[in-house]
């Protein structure tokens, strides 16, 4: 198992390459000399440097206190998640999997070797607690591809201590700037090495493509599609690591993509986008196996914890935990295999191709107002029919199914309005807000339906084991009441939504 660390750091450069006196930084009691470390790192990437383009670094490093393989994934400017694995001759399988959404079928190979002599200083407070580590790095970089090339420089790196206050880096920054030290122009050593050793014909530094500002209707749709495509790729490592909320966010990105291709089909060639929509539906379904179980487990656990102890009979908590953990382990194991499947990786390739060479129809070149508004209204009209149909049904299974269909359409309408908001402004933004409200109401209703089904299954298991099913029945009754309240609130909520929708 690899270790994960949140790295918060800032990089600087100065004309004299020296480290200013930092003893007067507020909060610093001492600056401790920790000697010099000799670091030797080989960075790996694909031939077309896909990892570097995403600000991701993968290296094998010897020397220092953390020799091994390091994978760094961007979180925010100056913030990265660093994942460690032990030294080995080849890229560890776990780290290779975490970059698969970016690498796909590309082979990882050495691209740059960085050798650094690091003078280390520790900034500590009056209690001797580490606040930050400061390194003055004399770097020698060698490109290992093409015609090679070397470059040398010196930089200052300030890394916040584990669990430290990020505001402390602002205090160090103020002191360094006052001493004439300036922030580095490169986000990482690798980025600088690639840029300064690049062949004359190759543009560097390489970074994420910056699309032009959307102008046409097609531009706005594609901007939203690219945003969700990027979200899929970036969330892939988090889902593989089973990070909280990652499956949910990836599923939402998948649904947003599929909904957008469906809603704006008048602007896109359906012969191209319909097969993509089918693959996105498949992926969302696979993600849902884990996410739906997660939502149910949280809902039932919360409901059980809210009960007085006198109303809890039998080992229902233990059975719920066993059910949850078993279902989650099975679902996550299956999902990991899905993320390694040929169908999933081919889908990512297809989304890249769609973004690079979009199958736009003639209407996509029009001004965005009318085409986007028309598409959003069409989804809203379909939602209106579904809600009206559901409200006309008596309580029961048929109404439950109808409300679930309305919930799915409310999501699609919301995503359509999100895509159109940059072009349509406040009306679309208000519709997004309304759809969130409706989606929450209908979502609570659907979660109640699924919770009652699960409670009946768990009650049957308890009964067969000779245990009391009293608490299961009590929770079932409370879930019925929650569904009734949601259904009672729907007419008023829907009337308000229709009144305030102005697209």
Secondary structure, DSSP 8 states (H G I E B T S, - for coil): --EEEEEEEEEEE-SS------TTSTT--EEEEEEEEEEEEEEEE-TT-HHHHTT-EEEEEESSSS-EEEEEEEEETTEEEEEEE---SS--HHHHHHTHHHHTT---EEEEEEEEEEEEEEEE-TT--EEEEEEEEEEEEEE-STT--EEEEEEEEEEE-TT--THHHHHHHHHHHHTT-EE-SSSSHHHHHHHHT--TTS--S----------BHHHHHHHHHHHHHHHHHHHHHHHHTT-TTHHHHHHHHHHHHHHHHHHTTTTB-HHHHHHHHHHHHHHHHHHHHHHHHHHHHHHHHHHHHTS-GGG--SSHHHHHHHHHHHHHHHHHHHHHHHHTSHHHHHHHHHHHHHHHS--B-GGGGSBHHHHHHHHHHHHHHHHHHHHHHHHTS-SSHHHHHHHHHHHHHHHHHHHHHHHHHHHHTHHHHHHHHHHHHHHHHHHHHHHHHHHHHHHHHHHHHHHHTT---HHHHHHHHHHHHHHHHHHHHHHHHHHHHHHH---
